Amino acid sequence: KFATQPQRPKRSIVFVAFDAEEEGLIGSAKFFNECLPFDTSQVKAMVNLDMVGRYNESKGVKIIGTNTSKEGKRLIESIASNYDLKINIPTKSLFFASSDHANFYKYGIPVFFFNTDTHKDYHRVSDEVEKIDFASMRKIILIVDKLIDDLANRKKNLRFTKIK
């Protein structure tokens, strides 16, 4: 989608698929330690989608890390208000260090972690494609699309903040 737009984004967008997350965030750590093709200061934000297919109305979609930048929460609330999804923006979460965005945070990079929480089929063979809520996942992707578009075209960088 971004590659075929008539107007190119002001910033480069890099898409990365990491491996070995559950063995200690090995893939994203290796990305920084051995594979990053540019200086870490050039990375303006990280958007992480991890388990976004099993939306549950009572839990909503968690967007963790909005408090890693001064503008993050307001930005997400503004974008998400256009979609019929419950948005859950925790400021403290056990999930924060459990996915690849944690390695970006260590380098002072604002992060946005989208997750629809665990479920009874988590890491089981019973987690089958028929159980994915494609309609809600589409809305989540539309929010992510607007977020990435904003991050790639904004005039001022997000201002990183440490989580307290």
BATOR-169633 format. One line per field, with one value per residue: x, y, z of N, C-alpha, C, CB in turn; residue number from 1; residue in three letters. Coordinates in Angstrom, 1 decimal, decimal comma. Each point is the difference from the previous one (the first is absolute). Glycine has a CB too. Example, Ala and Ser with C-alpha at 12.3 -4.5 7.8 and 13.67 -1.06 7.14 Angstrom:
BEGIN
n.x = c(13,2  1,5)
n.y = c(-5,7  2,3)
n.z = c(7,8  -1,9)
ca.x = c(-0,9  0,9)
ca.y = c(1,2  1,1)
ca.z = c(0,0  0,0)
c.x = c(0,9  -0,8)
c.y = c(1,2  1,1)
c.z = c(0,0  0,8)
cb.x = c(-1,9  1,2)
cb.y = c(-1,2  -0,6)
cb.z = c(1,2  -2,2)
num = c(1  2)
residuo = c(ALA  SER)
END
This chain:
BEGIN
n.x = c(0,8  2,7  0,5  -2,6  0,5  -0,4  1,7  3,0  -1,3  1,3  1,1  1,2  -2,9  2,7  -2,7  2,0  -1,6  1,5  0,7  -0,5  -3,1  0,6  3,4  -0,5  -2,0  1,9  -1,3  0,6  3,0  0,7  -1,1  2,3  2,4  0,0  -1,9  0,5  0,3  0,5  1,8  -1,9  -0,2  -1,9  -2,1  -2,2  -0,9  0,8  -3,1  0,5  -2,4  0,5  -2,9  -1,6  -1,7  -1,5  -1,8  -0,6  -2,4  1,7  2,7  -1,0  1,9  1,9  0,6  2,5  1,2  -2,4  2,5  2,4  -1,3  -0,7  -1,9  -0,8  -2,6  -0,5  0,5  -2,2  -2,3  0,2  -0,2  -2,4  -2,1  -0,2  -0,9  -3,0  3,0  -1,2  2,5  0,9  1,8  1,2  1,2  0,8  0,4  1,2  0,2  2,7  1,6  -2,1  1,5  2,7  -0,9  2,4  2,0  -1,5  0,3  3,2  -0,1  -1,9  -2,5  -2,7  -0,6  -2,8  0,1  -2,7  -0,7  -3,0  1,9  1,5  -2,3  -0,2  2,3  2,6  1,6  -2,7  0,8  -2,4  1,7  -2,5  0,6  -2,7  1,3  0,3  -2,3  0,7  -1,6  2,4  2,2  -1,3  0,3  3,1  0,6  -1,4  1,9  2,5  -0,8  0,1  2,8  1,5  -1,2  1,2  2,9  0,2  -0,8  1,3  1,0  1,2  1,6  -2,7  1,3  1,4  -2,1  2,2  -2,8  0,0)
n.y = c(-1,2  1,3  -0,9  1,7  3,2  1,3  0,5  -2,0  -0,1  2,9  -3,1  -2,0  -1,3  -1,9  -2,1  -1,3  -2,8  0,3  -3,0  -0,2  1,7  -2,5  0,3  3,1  1,9  -2,6  2,0  2,6  -0,8  -0,2  2,9  1,2  -1,9  0,3  2,2  3,2  0,2  2,4  0,7  -2,0  3,0  -1,4  -1,2  2,7  -2,7  -2,9  -0,1  -2,7  -1,1  -1,9  -1,6  2,1  -3,1  0,6  3,2  -1,0  2,4  -0,5  1,1  2,3  -0,7  -0,3  3,0  -1,5  3,1  2,5  0,5  -0,2  3,3  2,3  -1,6  -3,0  1,0  1,9  -2,2  -2,0  2,1  0,8  -2,9  -1,0  2,4  -1,9  -2,9  -0,7  -0,4  0,0  2,2  -2,2  3,1  -2,7  2,9  -3,2  -2,3  -2,3  1,2  1,8  -2,5  -1,7  1,6  0,4  2,6  -1,1  0,9  2,9  0,6  -0,3  2,6  2,1  -1,9  1,8  -3,2  0,4  -3,0  -0,2  -2,1  -1,0  -0,7  -2,6  -1,2  -2,4  0,2  1,2  -2,2  -1,8  -1,4  2,1  2,3  -0,9  2,5  -0,4  2,2  2,5  1,9  -0,2  2,3  0,6  -0,2  2,5  1,8  -0,7  1,0  2,8  0,6  -0,7  2,1  2,4  -0,8  0,1  2,8  1,3  -1,1  1,2  3,2  0,9  2,7  -1,8  -2,8  -0,9  2,1  -3,3  0,2  -2,1  -1,7  1,9)
n.z = c(0,0  -0,3  -3,0  -1,1  1,5  -3,0  2,6  0,1  3,0  0,1  0,5  -2,1  0,6  1,3  -0,8  2,6  -0,6  3,1  -0,6  3,0  1,0  1,8  0,2  1,8  -2,3  -2,0  -2,0  1,5  0,8  -3,0  -0,6  1,7  -0,9  -3,2  -1,4  0,7  -3,5  2,6  2,5  1,9  -1,2  -2,4  2,3  -0,4  1,5  0,6  -1,6  2,1  -2,2  3,0  -1,3  -2,6  0,1  2,9  -0,6  3,1  -0,9  2,6  -1,3  -2,0  -2,0  2,9  -1,6  2,1  -0,3  0,7  2,1  -2,6  -0,5  2,2  -2,2  1,6  0,9  -2,4  -2,2  1,1  0,3  -3,0  -1,0  1,8  -0,9  -2,9  1,8  1,0  2,2  3,0  -0,6  2,5  0,1  2,2  0,9  0,5  -2,6  1,9  -3,2  1,0  -0,5  -2,4  -2,7  -1,3  1,8  1,9  -2,3  -0,3  3,0  -0,2  -2,0  2,2  -1,8  1,3  0,4  -1,4  1,9  -2,4  2,6  -1,1  3,0  -0,2  -1,5  1,8  -2,4  2,0  -2,1  -1,7  -2,8  1,0  -1,9  -2,5  -1,7  1,7  2,2  -2,4  1,5  -3,7  1,6  2,0  -2,3  -1,5  2,6  0,3  -2,9  0,5  2,5  -1,8  -2,3  2,0  1,2  -2,7  -0,8  2,6  -0,4  -2,9  0,9  3,1  -1,2  2,3  -0,3  1,4  2,1  0,2  2,4  1,2  -0,1  2,7)
ca.x = c(-0,8  0,9  0,9  -0,8  -0,7  0,6  0,9  0,8  0,1  1,2  1,0  0,0  -0,7  0,6  -0,8  0,8  -0,6  1,0  -0,1  0,5  -0,5  -0,3  1,2  0,7  0,1  1,3  0,0  0,1  1,3  1,0  -0,2  0,7  1,4  0,7  -0,7  -0,6  0,7  0,2  0,2  -1,3  -0,7  -0,9  -1,3  -0,9  -1,0  -0,2  -1,3  0,1  -1,3  0,2  -1,3  -1,1  -1,1  -1,1  -0,6  -1,1  -0,6  0,1  1,4  0,4  1,3  0,9  1,0  1,0  1,1  -0,4  0,7  1,5  0,2  -0,9  -1,1  -0,5  -1,4  -0,9  0,0  -0,8  -1,4  -0,5  -0,2  -0,9  -1,4  -0,7  -0,3  -0,9  0,7  0,4  1,5  0,5  1,4  0,6  1,3  0,9  -0,5  0,9  0,4  0,9  1,4  -0,1  0,0  1,2  0,1  0,8  1,4  0,0  -0,1  1,3  0,8  -0,6  -0,9  -1,4  -0,6  -1,4  -0,1  -1,4  -0,2  -1,4  0,1  0,1  -1,3  0,2  0,7  1,3  1,1  -0,6  -0,4  -1,4  0,0  -0,2  -0,3  -1,4  -0,2  0,5  -1,0  0,5  -0,6  0,6  1,4  0,0  0,0  1,3  1,0  -0,3  0,6  1,5  0,3  -0,1  1,1  1,2  -0,1  0,4  1,4  0,9  -0,2  -0,1  1,1  0,9  0,1  -0,5  0,9  0,1  -0,1  0,2  -1,2  0,3)
ca.y = c(1,2  1,2  0,1  0,3  1,3  1,0  0,9  -0,8  0,5  0,8  -0,8  -1,4  -1,0  -1,3  -1,1  -1,0  -1,2  -0,5  -1,4  -0,3  0,9  -0,7  -0,5  1,1  1,1  -0,1  0,6  1,5  0,3  -0,2  1,1  1,1  -0,4  -0,5  0,2  1,3  0,6  1,4  0,4  -0,1  1,3  0,3  -0,7  1,0  -0,7  -1,4  -0,5  -1,5  -0,7  -1,3  -0,6  0,9  -0,6  -0,6  1,1  -0,3  1,3  0,4  0,4  1,0  -0,2  0,7  0,7  0,2  0,8  1,3  0,9  0,1  1,3  1,0  0,2  -1,3  -0,3  1,0  -0,4  -1,2  0,3  0,7  -0,9  -1,1  0,5  -0,1  -1,4  -0,5  -1,0  0,4  0,2  -0,1  0,6  -0,1  0,7  -1,0  -1,3  -1,1  -0,3  1,0  -0,6  -1,3  -0,1  0,6  1,4  0,3  0,3  1,3  0,8  0,1  1,0  1,3  0,2  -0,2  -1,2  -0,2  -1,5  -0,4  -1,4  -0,3  -0,8  -1,4  -0,7  -1,4  -0,8  0,6  -1,0  -1,3  -0,3  0,4  1,4  -0,2  1,2  0,2  0,8  1,4  1,0  0,8  1,3  0,9  0,1  1,0  1,4  0,2  0,3  1,4  0,9  -0,1  0,7  1,4  0,3  -0,1  1,2  1,2  -0,1  0,1  1,3  1,1  1,0  -0,1  -1,4  -0,3  0,3  -1,2  0,1  -1,2  -0,4  0,1)
ca.z = c(0,0  0,1  -1,2  -1,2  0,1  -0,9  0,8  0,9  1,4  0,2  0,6  -0,4  0,9  -0,1  0,5  0,5  0,7  0,9  0,4  1,3  1,0  1,2  0,6  0,7  -0,9  -0,6  -1,3  0,1  0,6  -1,1  -1,0  0,5  0,3  -1,2  -1,3  -0,3  -1,1  0,1  1,3  0,8  0,2  -1,1  0,2  0,7  0,8  -0,3  0,1  0,2  0,0  0,6  0,3  -0,2  -0,8  0,8  0,7  1,0  0,3  1,5  0,2  -1,0  -0,5  0,9  -0,7  1,1  -0,4  -0,4  0,9  -0,2  -0,6  0,5  -0,9  -0,4  0,4  -0,7  -1,4  -0,2  0,3  -1,2  -1,2  0,3  0,2  -1,2  -0,2  1,0  0,7  1,3  0,1  1,3  0,0  1,3  0,2  0,7  -0,4  0,1  -1,3  -0,6  -0,3  -0,5  -1,5  -0,7  0,2  1,2  -0,4  -0,6  1,2  0,6  -0,7  0,0  -1,1  0,4  -0,5  0,0  0,0  -0,2  0,4  0,5  1,2  -0,1  0,0  0,4  -1,1  -0,1  -0,1  -0,1  -1,3  -0,1  -0,5  -1,5  -0,8  0,1  1,2  -0,1  -0,2  -1,1  0,0  1,0  -0,3  -1,1  0,7  0,7  -1,0  -0,5  1,0  -0,1  -1,2  0,2  0,9  -0,7  -0,9  0,8  0,4  -1,2  -0,7  0,9  -0,1  1,1  0,6  1,3  1,1  0,9  1,5  0,7  0,7  1,5)
c.x = c(0,9  0,9  -0,7  -0,7  0,6  0,9  0,7  0,0  1,3  1,1  -0,1  -0,8  0,7  -0,9  1,0  -0,8  1,1  -0,3  0,6  -0,4  -0,2  1,2  0,9  0,2  1,3  0,0  0,1  1,3  1,1  -0,1  0,8  1,5  0,8  -0,6  -0,5  0,8  0,2  0,1  -1,4  -0,7  -0,9  -1,3  -0,9  -1,0  0,0  -1,4  0,0  -1,4  0,3  -1,3  -1,2  -1,3  -1,1  -0,6  -1,1  -0,5  0,2  1,4  0,5  1,4  0,9  1,0  1,0  1,2  -0,3  0,7  1,5  0,3  -1,0  -1,3  -0,8  -1,4  -1,0  -0,1  -0,8  -1,4  -0,6  -0,3  -1,1  -1,5  -0,8  -0,4  -0,8  0,7  0,3  1,5  0,4  1,5  0,5  1,3  1,0  -0,5  1,1  0,5  1,1  1,3  -0,1  -0,1  1,1  0,1  0,9  1,5  0,1  0,0  1,4  0,9  -0,6  -0,9  -1,5  -0,6  -1,5  -0,2  -1,5  -0,1  -1,4  0,0  0,1  -1,4  0,2  0,7  1,4  1,1  -0,5  -0,4  -1,5  -0,2  0,0  -0,6  -1,5  -0,4  0,4  -1,2  0,5  -0,5  0,6  1,5  0,2  0,0  1,3  1,0  -0,2  0,6  1,5  0,4  0,0  1,2  1,3  0,1  0,4  1,4  0,9  -0,1  0,0  1,2  1,0  0,0  -0,7  1,1  0,0  -0,1  0,2  -1,2  0,4  -0,7)
c.y = c(1,3  0,1  0,4  1,3  0,9  1,0  -0,9  0,6  0,8  -0,8  -1,4  -0,9  -1,3  -1,0  -1,1  -1,1  -0,6  -1,5  -0,1  1,0  -0,7  -0,7  1,1  1,1  0,0  0,7  1,5  0,4  -0,1  1,1  1,2  -0,3  -0,3  0,4  1,4  0,8  1,5  0,3  0,0  1,3  0,4  -0,7  0,9  -0,6  -1,5  -0,4  -1,5  -0,6  -1,5  -0,5  1,0  -0,6  -0,5  1,1  -0,5  1,3  0,4  0,4  1,1  -0,3  0,9  0,7  0,5  0,8  1,4  1,1  0,0  1,2  1,0  0,1  -1,3  -0,2  0,9  -0,4  -1,3  0,3  0,7  -0,9  -1,1  0,5  -0,2  -1,5  -0,6  -1,2  0,6  0,1  0,0  0,5  0,0  0,8  -0,9  -1,4  -1,0  -0,4  0,9  -0,6  -1,3  -0,1  0,9  1,5  0,4  0,3  1,4  1,0  0,2  1,0  1,4  0,3  -0,2  -1,2  0,0  -1,5  -0,3  -1,5  -0,2  -1,0  -1,5  -0,6  -1,4  -0,9  0,5  -1,1  -1,4  -0,3  0,4  1,5  0,0  1,3  0,3  0,9  1,4  0,9  1,0  1,4  1,0  0,1  1,0  1,4  0,3  0,4  1,4  1,0  0,0  0,8  1,5  0,4  0,1  1,2  1,3  0,0  0,3  1,4  1,2  1,0  -0,1  -1,5  -0,1  0,3  -1,2  0,4  -1,3  -0,4  0,0  -1,1)
c.z = c(0,0  -1,3  -1,2  0,1  -1,0  0,7  1,0  1,4  0,1  0,6  -0,6  1,0  -0,2  0,6  0,4  0,6  0,8  0,4  1,5  1,1  1,3  0,6  0,6  -1,0  -0,8  -1,4  0,0  0,6  -1,1  -1,1  0,5  0,1  -1,3  -1,4  -0,4  -1,0  0,1  1,5  0,8  0,2  -1,2  0,1  0,9  0,9  -0,4  0,2  0,0  0,0  0,4  0,5  0,0  -0,6  0,9  0,9  0,9  0,5  1,4  0,3  -0,9  -0,6  0,9  -0,9  1,1  -0,5  -0,4  0,9  -0,1  -0,9  0,5  -0,8  -0,3  0,4  -0,8  -1,4  -0,3  0,3  -1,2  -1,1  0,3  0,2  -1,2  -0,3  1,1  0,7  1,4  0,1  1,4  0,0  1,5  0,1  0,7  -0,5  0,1  -1,5  -0,6  -0,4  -0,7  -1,5  -0,5  0,1  1,2  -0,3  -0,7  1,2  0,7  -0,7  -0,1  -1,1  0,5  -0,7  0,1  -0,2  -0,1  0,3  0,5  1,1  -0,3  0,0  0,3  -1,0  -0,1  0,0  0,0  -1,4  -0,3  -0,5  -1,5  -0,6  0,1  1,2  -0,1  -0,3  -1,1  0,0  1,0  -0,3  -1,1  0,6  0,7  -1,0  -0,6  1,0  -0,1  -1,3  0,2  0,9  -0,8  -1,0  0,7  0,4  -1,2  -0,6  1,0  -0,1  1,2  0,5  1,3  1,0  0,9  1,4  0,6  0,8  1,5  0,7)
cb.x = c(-1,8  -0,1  1,3  -0,3  -0,4  -2,0  -1,6  1,4  -1,3  -1,4  -0,1  2,3  -2,3  2,4  -2,1  1,9  -1,7  0,3  0,2  1,9  -1,2  -2,3  -0,1  1,1  -1,5  0,3  -1,4  -2,5  -0,8  -0,1  -2,3  -2,0  -0,7  0,7  -0,6  -0,9  -0,9  -1,4  2,0  1,0  2,0  2,0  1,1  0,4  -1,4  2,4  -1,0  2,2  -1,0  2,4  1,3  1,7  1,6  1,2  0,6  1,1  -1,7  -1,7  0,4  -1,4  -0,8  -0,3  -1,5  -0,7  1,1  -2,2  -1,9  0,2  1,0  2,0  1,3  2,2  0,8  0,6  2,3  1,9  0,5  1,2  2,5  1,9  0,8  1,2  2,1  -2,0  1,1  -2,0  0,0  -1,6  -0,6  -1,0  -1,2  0,5  -1,5  -1,1  -2,4  -1,0  0,9  -1,2  -2,5  -0,2  -2,3  -1,5  0,4  -1,2  -2,4  -0,2  0,8  1,9  1,8  -0,2  2,1  -0,6  2,2  -0,3  2,4  -0,8  -1,2  2,2  -0,9  -2,1  -2,1  -0,8  1,5  -0,8  1,7  -0,6  1,3  -0,4  1,8  -0,4  0,3  2,2  -0,9  0,3  -2,1  -1,6  0,4  -1,2  -2,5  -0,6  0,1  -2,1  -1,9  0,1  -1,1  -2,5  -1,2  0,1  -1,8  -2,3  -0,6  -0,2  -1,2  -1,3  -1,7  -0,5  2,2  -1,7  -0,3  1,4  -1,5  2,5  -0,9  0,3)
cb.y = c(-1,3  -0,2  -1,8  -2,4  -0,4  -0,2  2,0  -0,7  -1,9  2,0  1,3  0,3  1,3  1,0  0,7  1,6  -0,4  2,3  -0,9  -1,1  1,3  -0,3  -1,9  -1,6  1,4  -2,2  -1,9  0,1  -0,8  -2,5  -0,8  0,8  -0,8  -1,9  -2,4  0,1  -1,8  0,5  1,5  -1,9  0,7  0,2  -2,3  1,5  2,1  -0,5  2,1  0,2  1,5  0,6  -1,7  1,8  -0,6  -2,2  1,6  -2,2  -0,4  -1,6  -2,3  1,7  -0,4  -1,7  0,7  -2,2  -2,1  -0,9  -0,4  -2,5  -1,1  1,3  1,8  -0,8  -0,7  1,8  1,0  -1,4  0,2  2,0  0,4  -1,2  1,7  2,0  -0,2  0,7  -0,9  -1,1  1,4  -2,0  1,5  -2,3  2,2  1,5  1,1  -0,8  -0,8  1,7  1,2  -0,5  -0,5  -1,9  0,2  -1,5  -2,4  -0,8  -0,7  -2,4  -1,9  0,8  -0,9  2,5  -1,2  2,3  -0,3  1,8  -0,1  0,5  1,8  -0,1  1,6  0,3  -0,3  2,1  1,6  0,1  -1,9  -1,6  0,8  -2,4  -0,5  -2,2  -2,1  -0,8  -0,2  -2,1  -1,1  -0,8  -2,4  -1,6  -0,3  -1,7  -2,4  -0,8  -0,5  -2,3  -1,8  0,0  -1,1  -2,5  -1,2  0,0  -1,6  -2,4  -1,2  -1,5  1,5  2,4  -0,3  -1,7  2,5  -1,1  2,0  0,4  -1,4  2,4)
cb.z = c(1,2  2,5  1,0  -0,4  2,4  -1,4  -0,2  -2,0  0,9  0,3  2,2  -1,1  -0,2  0,1  -1,4  0,3  -1,8  0,9  -2,4  -1,1  -1,8  -0,9  -1,6  1,4  1,6  1,2  -0,7  0,1  2,3  0,4  -0,5  1,3  2,2  1,4  0,3  2,3  -1,4  -2,1  -0,7  1,2  1,3  -1,4  -0,2  -1,9  0,2  0,6  -1,1  1,3  -1,9  0,6  1,4  -0,2  -1,6  0,0  -1,9  0,7  -1,7  0,6  0,8  1,2  -2,4  1,9  -1,9  1,1  -0,7  -0,9  1,5  0,2  -2,1  0,9  -1,1  0,3  2,3  1,6  -0,2  0,7  2,4  0,7  -0,6  1,1  1,7  -0,9  -1,3  -1,3  -2,0  1,0  -2,1  0,6  -1,9  0,3  0,1  2,1  -1,6  2,2  -0,3  1,3  2,0  2,0  0,0  -1,5  -1,0  1,3  -0,3  -2,1  0,3  0,7  -1,3  1,2  -1,6  0,3  0,6  -0,9  1,3  -1,7  0,7  -2,3  1,2  1,1  -1,7  1,2  -1,2  1,1  1,1  2,4  0,0  1,8  2,0  0,4  -1,5  -1,2  1,3  -0,9  2,4  -1,3  -0,8  1,7  0,6  -1,6  0,3  1,7  -0,6  -1,2  1,6  1,2  -1,3  -0,2  1,9  0,2  -1,4  0,9  1,8  -0,5  -1,8  1,6  -1,1  0,7  -1,1  -0,9  -0,2  -1,7  -0,1  0,2  -1,9  -0,1)
num = c(1  2  3  4  5  6  7  8  9  10  11  12  13  14  15  16  17  18  19  20  21  22  23  24  25  26  27  28  29  30  31  32  33  34  35  36  37  38  39  40  41  42  43  44  45  46  47  48  49  50  51  52  53  54  55  56  57  58  59  60  61  62  63  64  65  66  67  68  69  70  71  72  73  74  75  76  77  78  79  80  81  82  83  84  85  86  87  88  89  90  91  92  93  94  95  96  97  98  99  100  101  102  103  104  105  106  107  108  109  110  111  112  113  114  115  116  117  118  119  120  121  122  123  124  125  126  127  128  129  130  131  132  133  134  135  136  137  138  139  140  141  142  143  144  145  146  147  148  149  150  151  152  153  154  155  156  157  158  159  160  161  162  163  164)
residuo = c(LYS  PHE  ALA  THR  GLN  PRO  GLN  ARG  PRO  LYS  ARG  SER  ILE  VAL  PHE  VAL  ALA  PHE  ASP  ALA  GLU  GLU  GLU  GLY  LEU  ILE  GLY  SER  ALA  LYS  PHE  PHE  ASN  GLU  CYS  LEU  PRO  PHE  ASP  THR  SER  GLN  VAL  LYS  ALA  MET  VAL  ASN  LEU  ASP  MET  VAL  GLY  ARG  TYR  ASN  GLU  SER  LYS  GLY  VAL  LYS  ILE  ILE  GLY  THR  ASN  THR  SER  LYS  GLU  GLY  LYS  ARG  LEU  ILE  GLU  SER  ILE  ALA  SER  ASN  TYR  ASP  LEU  LYS  ILE  ASN  ILE  PRO  THR  LYS  SER  LEU  PHE  PHE  ALA  SER  SER  ASP  HIS  ALA  ASN  PHE  TYR  LYS  TYR  GLY  ILE  PRO  VAL  PHE  PHE  PHE  ASN  THR  ASP  THR  HIS  LYS  ASP  TYR  HIS  ARG  VAL  SER  ASP  GLU  VAL  GLU  LYS  ILE  ASP  PHE  ALA  SER  MET  ARG  LYS  ILE  ILE  LEU  ILE  VAL  ASP  LYS  LEU  ILE  ASP  ASP  LEU  ALA  ASN  ARG  LYS  LYS  ASN  LEU  ARG  PHE  THR  LYS  ILE  LYS)
END
